[in-house]
């Protein structure tokens, strides 16, 4: 999963997010990847108003 946001910073909670996603999906934590990027001024997330996430699930 990629989180796109200026705030909050994902890195302090990356492991917690990864563990929660893995438990929810019923897969091992090493099967889940979580990273973050900044939107560099694009749309609402670039104004610090919102954020979004992109996920790819392979079955």
N, CA, C and O atoms as a DFTB+ gen file, in Angstrom:
236 C
 N C O
     1  1       0.844      -1.152       0.000
     2  2       0.000       0.000       0.000
     3  2       0.894       1.221       0.000
     4  3       1.913       1.259       0.690
     5  1       0.512       2.207      -0.769
     6  2       1.210       3.485      -0.776
     7  2       0.267       4.547      -0.220
     8  3      -0.842       4.719      -0.724
     9  1       0.698       5.245       0.800
    10  2      -0.072       6.345       1.380
    11  2       0.487       7.635       0.805
    12  3       1.695       7.868       0.853
    13  1      -0.396       8.480       0.258
    14  2       0.015       9.754      -0.320
    15  2      -0.528      10.864       0.575
    16  3      -1.738      11.079       0.646
    17  1       0.384      11.570       1.262
    18  2      -0.033      12.627       2.183
    19  2       1.170      13.466       2.597
    20  3       2.298      12.975       2.653
    21  1       0.909      14.739       2.886
    22  2       1.935      15.578       3.501
    23  2       2.003      15.287       4.992
    24  3       3.085      15.212       5.574
    25  1       0.844      15.126       5.599
    26  2       0.718      14.822       7.020
    27  2      -0.376      13.788       7.175
    28  3      -1.282      13.786       6.343
    29  1      -0.374      12.945       8.125
    30  2       0.683      12.706       9.108
    31  2       1.824      11.906       8.476
    32  3       1.659      11.309       7.412
    33  1       2.957      11.900       9.130
    34  2       4.079      11.091       8.678
    35  2       3.781       9.624       8.980
    36  3       3.393       9.279      10.096
    37  1       3.963       8.778       7.994
    38  2       3.644       7.356       8.120
    39  2       4.749       6.583       8.839
    40  3       4.462       5.628       9.560
    41  1       5.985       6.978       8.654
    42  2       7.111       6.174       9.142
    43  2       7.041       5.795      10.618
    44  3       7.408       4.667      10.946
    45  1       6.594       6.663      11.535
    46  2       6.542       6.243      12.931
    47  2       5.533       5.117      13.202
    48  3       5.644       4.417      14.209
    49  1       4.553       4.941      12.310
    50  2       3.509       3.939      12.537
    51  2       3.459       2.882      11.443
    52  3       2.504       2.109      11.374
    53  1       4.477       2.842      10.587
    54  2       4.502       1.919       9.451
    55  2       4.312       0.460       9.878
    56  3       3.521      -0.263       9.274
    57  1       5.035       0.026      10.917
    58  2       4.932      -1.373      11.356
    59  2       3.547      -1.696      11.892
    60  3       3.035      -2.795      11.681
    61  1       2.938      -0.734      12.591
    62  2       1.585      -0.933      13.108
    63  2       0.576      -1.052      11.966
    64  3      -0.303      -1.914      11.997
    65  1       0.704      -0.192      10.967
    66  2      -0.185      -0.243       9.796
    67  2      -0.014      -1.576       9.080
    68  3      -0.992      -2.222       8.704
    69  1       1.225      -1.975       8.900
    70  2       1.523      -3.244       8.208
    71  2       0.916      -4.439       8.950
    72  3       0.314      -5.314       8.328
    73  1       1.072      -4.476      10.264
    74  2       0.525      -5.580      11.061
    75  2      -0.998      -5.602      11.016
    76  3      -1.604      -6.670      10.926
    77  1      -1.615      -4.429      11.078
    78  2      -3.080      -4.352      11.029
    79  2      -3.608      -4.809       9.680
    80  3      -4.581      -5.560       9.616
    81  1      -2.972      -4.360       8.596
    82  2      -3.393      -4.795       7.259
    83  2      -3.225      -6.304       7.099
    84  3      -4.106      -6.973       6.558
    85  1      -2.108      -6.837       7.562
    86  2      -1.859      -8.276       7.445
    87  2      -2.916      -9.064       8.208
    88  3      -3.441     -10.051       7.693
    89  1      -3.235      -8.641       9.423
    90  2      -4.249      -9.341      10.221
    91  2      -5.617      -9.264       9.556
    92  3      -6.362     -10.244       9.538
    93  1      -5.943      -8.102       9.012
    94  2      -7.235      -7.922       8.341
    95  2      -7.342      -8.794       7.097
    96  3      -8.399      -9.358       6.814
    97  1      -6.239      -8.901       6.355
    98  2      -6.233      -9.693       5.122
    99  2      -5.989     -11.174       5.371
   100  3      -6.175     -11.996       4.473
   101  1      -5.569     -11.519       6.595
   102  2      -5.291     -12.917       6.917
   103  2      -4.035     -13.444       6.248
   104  3      -3.976     -14.604       5.842
   105  1      -3.022     -12.577       6.134
   106  2      -1.758     -12.972       5.509
   107  2      -0.608     -12.634       6.461
   108  3      -0.787     -11.838       7.384
   109  1       0.570     -13.229       6.248
   110  2       1.716     -12.876       7.089
   111  2       2.144     -11.424       6.851
   112  3       1.968     -10.891       5.755
   113  1       2.697     -10.800       7.870
   114  2       3.120      -9.399       7.758
   115  2       4.159      -9.203       6.662
   116  3       4.215      -8.138       6.049
   117  1       4.987     -10.224       6.408
   118  2       6.004     -10.061       5.359
   119  2       5.413     -10.088       3.952
   120  3       6.134      -9.887       2.975
   121  1       4.111     -10.333       3.841
   122  2       3.427     -10.289       2.549
   123  2       2.816      -8.912       2.282
   124  3       2.219      -8.686       1.230
   125  1       2.970      -7.987       3.250
   126  2       2.379      -6.654       3.141
   127  2       3.495      -5.608       3.109
   128  3       4.418      -5.645       3.922
   129  1       3.396      -4.688       2.170
   130  2       4.357      -3.597       2.068
   131  2       3.619      -2.280       2.264
   132  3       2.554      -2.063       1.685
   133  1       4.188      -1.407       3.079
   134  2       3.596      -0.089       3.311
   135  2       4.682       0.951       3.054
   136  3       5.771       0.881       3.623
   137  1       4.373       1.909       2.196
   138  2       5.307       2.998       1.949
   139  2       4.518       4.290       1.844
   140  3       3.292       4.272       1.727
   141  1       5.219       5.401       1.887
   142  2       4.553       6.700       1.821
   143  2       5.286       7.608       0.850
   144  3       6.485       7.459       0.611
   145  1       4.543       8.542       0.302
   146  2       5.118       9.539      -0.582
   147  2       4.368      10.837      -0.381
   148  3       3.248      10.849       0.132
   149  1       4.987      11.924      -0.784
   150  2       4.342      13.237      -0.684
   151  2       3.728      13.606      -2.028
   152  3       4.289      13.276      -3.073
   153  1       2.588      14.281      -2.015
   154  2       1.905      14.619      -3.263
   155  2       2.503      15.810      -4.000
   156  3       2.110      16.086      -5.134
   157  1       3.445      16.522      -3.386
   158  2       4.114      17.663      -4.021
   159  2       3.114      18.663      -4.609
   160  3       3.224      19.046      -5.773
   161  1       2.132      19.084      -3.790
   162  2       1.212      20.151      -4.179
   163  2       0.049      19.747      -5.057
   164  3      -0.593      20.615      -5.649
   165  1      -0.246      18.475      -5.166
   166  2      -1.348      18.033      -6.024
   167  2      -2.657      17.918      -5.239
   168  3      -2.729      17.164      -4.269
   169  1      -3.672      18.644      -5.643
   170  2      -5.017      18.494      -5.090
   171  2      -5.115      18.710      -3.579
   172  3      -4.265      19.357      -2.967
   173  1      -6.180      18.146      -2.997
   174  2      -6.436      18.314      -1.566
   175  2      -5.316      17.774      -0.707
   176  3      -4.941      18.395       0.288
   177  1      -4.771      16.617      -1.080
   178  2      -3.707      16.039      -0.262
   179  2      -2.464      16.919      -0.283
   180  3      -1.715      16.947       0.693
   181  1      -2.235      17.627      -1.360
   182  2      -1.094      18.522      -1.455
   183  2      -1.255      19.782      -0.622
   184  3      -0.271      20.427      -0.260
   185  1      -2.510      20.131      -0.317
   186  2      -2.779      21.289       0.529
   187  2      -2.755      20.926       2.003
   188  3      -2.978      21.788       2.853
   189  1      -2.488      19.659       2.324
   190  2      -2.496      19.213       3.708
   191  2      -3.893      18.980       4.238
   192  3      -4.070      18.804       5.444
   193  1      -4.898      18.975       3.362
   194  2      -6.289      18.824       3.767
   195  2      -6.701      17.356       3.820
   196  3      -7.548      16.985       4.633
   197  1      -6.124      16.530       2.982
   198  2      -6.534      15.131       2.922
   199  2      -5.375      14.236       2.540
   200  3      -4.255      14.698       2.317
   201  1      -5.662      12.959       2.468
   202  2      -4.671      11.988       2.030
   203  2      -5.402      10.848       1.340
   204  3      -6.622      10.724       1.454
   205  1      -4.657      10.018       0.625
   206  2      -5.268       8.843       0.028
   207  2      -4.268       7.719      -0.001
   208  3      -3.065       7.935       0.150
   209  1      -4.769       6.510      -0.199
   210  2      -3.918       5.336      -0.246
   211  2      -4.215       4.542      -1.503
   212  3      -5.350       4.499      -1.975
   213  1      -3.177       3.915      -2.037
   214  2      -3.296       3.073      -3.209
   215  2      -2.857       1.674      -2.803
   216  3      -1.777       1.498      -2.241
   217  1      -3.691       0.682      -3.086
   218  2      -3.350      -0.685      -2.700
   219  2      -3.527      -1.608      -3.890
   220  3      -4.461      -1.466      -4.679
   221  1      -2.604      -2.560      -4.002
   222  2      -2.707      -3.603      -5.021
   223  2      -2.736      -4.926      -4.261
   224  3      -1.852      -5.217      -3.455
   225  1      -3.777      -5.723      -4.536
   226  2      -3.921      -7.010      -3.869
   227  2      -3.847      -8.098      -4.926
   228  3      -4.627      -8.116      -5.879
   229  1      -2.895      -9.004      -4.741
   230  2      -2.761     -10.129      -5.665
   231  2      -3.294     -11.373      -4.965
   232  3      -2.980     -11.623      -3.801
   233  1      -4.086     -12.133      -5.666
   234  2      -4.692     -13.310      -5.064
   235  2      -4.147     -14.560      -5.485
   236  3      -4.595     -15.613      -5.031
